[in-house]
Amino acid sequence: MGKIKLTKVAFSGTAEQEAELRAKLAETKKMQGGLMPSLQAAQEIYGYLPIEVQKIIAEELNVSMEEIFGVATFYSQFTLNPQGRYQISVCIGTACYVKGAGEVLDKIAEVLKVEPGECTADGKFSLNATRCIGCCGLAPVFTINEQVFGKVTKDEVPGILRPYIDGE
Amino acid sequence: MFRNHILICGGTGCSSGNSHEIARLMEEKLKAEGLENEVKCIMTGCFGLCACGPVVVVYPEGAFYAHVKPENVNEIVEEHIIKGRIVTHLLYKDPEQVEKETVKSLNETQFYKKQTRVALRNCGLIDPENIDEYIAYDGYQALAKVLTEYSPQDVIDIIKASGLRGRGGGGFPTGVKWQFAKNTPGDIKYVCCNADEGDPGAFMDRSVLEGDPHAVIEAMTIAGYAIGSHQGYVYIRAEYPIAVKRLQIAINQAKEYGLLGKNILQSGHDFDLEIRLGSGAFVCGEETALMTSIEGHRGEPRPRPPFPAVKGLFGKPTLLNNVETYANICQIILRGADWFASMGTEKSKGTKVFALGGKITNTGLVEIPMGTPLRTVIEEIGGGIPNGKKFKAAQTGGPSGGCIPAQYLDIPIDYDNLISIGSMMGSGGLIVMDEDNCMVDIAKFFLQFTKDESCGKCTPCRVGTQRLLEYLDKITTGKATMQDLDDMEALCYYIKDNALCGLGQTAPNPVLSTLRYFRDEYIAHVRDKKCPAGVCKKLVRFEITDACKGCTACARKCPVNAISGKVKEIHTIDPSKCIKCGVCMDTCKFNAIVKK
């Protein structure tokens, strides 16, 4: 398990988001073992799981904050930090790794000046090293939001990132 | 009736290669030509040959188009569909028949010829989002047969007789597992499917769920009937959005058709199915951790016994099988236990799907009868190692498995043989490595993975994997002693004997198997402070040879100004400044820079 990094970004949830979450929780709390689906729904809505959101879930599901924080920090898909508008995930599964995914990751970090697991100061890019995404035929692979880039070499990285850096 | 069927792969690999855009353009073009009632376009599951994606196959000819791009769509429709001329330059080139200009159908290529597809039989053949297509290929017949002709015990006897063993890694006899779950008394029991395919490099479960989701639903319903359960859960990775979507569509369709829910096919058997998403914890592939996770907790394993068949999900008797195991069930029911048992070796029956990856030409999914030699898989089906490099090792079983060196290439692959040579079947990832891969680095890669994924519940795993990684770190940076090597090996055995669950017990395997077969590589790192494959940065030195023309290109590119020399004279690298980034080697046009 990695170190838990708490966000320094102020919470900016809206009333609509809260209403949506509470409506969702009304369904999930009826499920047996509904905490995971609740957290998944909350992350869908807010993009991450700040402490304010965990409190709402604790209240609705009637479980302790300790339990919620424990689950939220156990699973790597849950994030306590806001993600960038462009979320970059570099697959470091075995197939990608043996084909040089480590170099690709380093290059992206260098170009965007951001460490894996972090978000750029302007909130534009976040970079993560992820587990195998199952595109081993295209190794090495990274994704920017839903877009997949396969058979990438480290030299191609700046060219791929350029339109994202220049665009909005 | 349609005169042509165009199958477009919609698996994750080809989807990332824009196959959905190809399908959209194809439909548009067919409509523009007024052919929409004569030619049918289908989005299928994975064909298996991901290295050649996006893949398009046109029937009845079976013409296999590889690396198709959106701009090729018009040509395929105009030439092949309208004029009847196969577009040869887009065809997949089988290495064997490059000279011959004959058109080979899919099943005749080297890649498919040696395969026997049972679990993957419908992948790449049917539209996974249409239950009617599954039914047309004998879908739900096994369920009907079970519900009308067999008692629950009959079903279990058939599965036992088939010799099917768990495909998730452990290889426990499936029929025996079902029997345990049936024998435990209880009104409420659960059937679970483990689709938390976390082994890096394995993606067969994803492909089955993406290409043939109903096969899993049908098998789980049969399992429910056999053990007396009315509720099933599929625990699937959230990282597989296409599989989740198709499985949900399939569940909804099965409910609509009365194949899931109350009183299935008027038999009085009720069975319902729910999807639960994993959230990225490798340990949740372990059965007790998976159930703890479905219950909504941190996915930590619990001690066994009690086994899940006695006290599992929500404290009730639970049957848990892997996706690929379920994918075999319906075929066993329909074609008989003898048919299944006729394939494979003495103790490992049937077929196994492997995800071929790494340094191999045909990366993708292959399904082979148990007992097929590794050489056949790598050299014939896999098309060998690209760029003329030499085979070094094949890694099976992911982070729990080991590396198989060249001397065992002819060993028939089955559960017991792989264990006897220090590896394991695992879920079926098969990563090929060539001479450029450093085995210590690979062991370190896997340990980094298991260390990160250790749930932290038991000390041997939580602390042990961390300490193992530290040893490997010392070795790869040239700081280790021969004593460290011995201590590390002893620690491996300690962790194996004392960890709580499968993750910890198998975590040292990558280290032990590489120590067993590649000890000289470890010794080279420790004693000579050298990395023979030139991977471990700290141990690598870049040097400039006499081939240097003094063009100064490398010196200008070096980010830390470690290279000096006059124009037209041989340059030198200052090792105290060099950060070993390799830019100079990439830059040099005369191959004058070598790694040592």
Chai-1 contact restraints between the chains, C-beta under 6 A:
chainA,res_idxA,chainB,res_idxB,connection_type,confidence,min_distance_angstrom,max_distance_angstrom,comment,restraint_id
A,M1,B,G456,contact,1.0,0.0,6.0,A-B,restraint_1
A,G33,B,I294,contact,1.0,0.0,6.0,A-B,restraint_2
A,G33,B,E295,contact,1.0,0.0,6.0,A-B,restraint_3
A,G33,B,G296,contact,1.0,0.0,6.0,A-B,restraint_4
A,L35,B,G296,contact,1.0,0.0,6.0,A-B,restraint_5
A,M36,B,G296,contact,1.0,0.0,6.0,A-B,restraint_6
A,Q40,B,L277,contact,1.0,0.0,6.0,A-B,restraint_7
A,G70,B,R298,contact,1.0,0.0,6.0,A-B,restraint_8
A,V71,B,R298,contact,1.0,0.0,6.0,A-B,restraint_9
A,F74,B,R298,contact,1.0,0.0,6.0,A-B,restraint_10
A,Y75,B,S279,contact,1.0,0.0,6.0,A-B,restraint_11
A,Y75,B,G280,contact,1.0,0.0,6.0,A-B,restraint_12
A,Y75,B,A281,contact,1.0,0.0,6.0,A-B,restraint_13
A,S76,B,G280,contact,1.0,0.0,6.0,A-B,restraint_14
A,Q77,B,A238,contact,1.0,0.0,6.0,A-B,restraint_15
A,Q77,B,S279,contact,1.0,0.0,6.0,A-B,restraint_16
A,Q77,B,G280,contact,1.0,0.0,6.0,A-B,restraint_17
A,F78,B,S279,contact,1.0,0.0,6.0,A-B,restraint_18
A,G93,B,P200,contact,1.0,0.0,6.0,A-B,restraint_19
A,G93,B,G201,contact,1.0,0.0,6.0,A-B,restraint_20
A,T94,B,P200,contact,1.0,0.0,6.0,A-B,restraint_21
A,T94,B,G201,contact,1.0,0.0,6.0,A-B,restraint_22
A,T94,B,I431,contact,1.0,0.0,6.0,A-B,restraint_23
A,A95,B,G201,contact,1.0,0.0,6.0,A-B,restraint_24
A,A95,B,G357,contact,1.0,0.0,6.0,A-B,restraint_25
A,A95,B,G358,contact,1.0,0.0,6.0,A-B,restraint_26
A,A95,B,I431,contact,1.0,0.0,6.0,A-B,restraint_27
A,Y97,B,F445,contact,1.0,0.0,6.0,A-B,restraint_28
A,V98,B,G358,contact,1.0,0.0,6.0,A-B,restraint_29
A,V98,B,N437,contact,1.0,0.0,6.0,A-B,restraint_30
A,C132,B,P200,contact,1.0,0.0,6.0,A-B,restraint_31
A,I133,B,E239,contact,1.0,0.0,6.0,A-B,restraint_32
A,G134,B,T12,contact,1.0,0.0,6.0,A-B,restraint_33
A,G134,B,F203,contact,1.0,0.0,6.0,A-B,restraint_34
A,G134,B,R206,contact,1.0,0.0,6.0,A-B,restraint_35
A,C135,B,T12,contact,1.0,0.0,6.0,A-B,restraint_36
A,C135,B,G13,contact,1.0,0.0,6.0,A-B,restraint_37
A,C135,B,S16,contact,1.0,0.0,6.0,A-B,restraint_38
A,C136,B,G201,contact,1.0,0.0,6.0,A-B,restraint_39
A,C136,B,G357,contact,1.0,0.0,6.0,A-B,restraint_40
A,C136,B,T363,contact,1.0,0.0,6.0,A-B,restraint_41
A,G137,B,G13,contact,1.0,0.0,6.0,A-B,restraint_42
A,G137,B,C50,contact,1.0,0.0,6.0,A-B,restraint_43
A,G137,B,A51,contact,1.0,0.0,6.0,A-B,restraint_44
A,G137,B,T363,contact,1.0,0.0,6.0,A-B,restraint_45
A,G137,B,G364,contact,1.0,0.0,6.0,A-B,restraint_46
A,L138,B,G13,contact,1.0,0.0,6.0,A-B,restraint_47
A,V148,B,S16,contact,1.0,0.0,6.0,A-B,restraint_48
A,G150,B,S16,contact,1.0,0.0,6.0,A-B,restraint_49
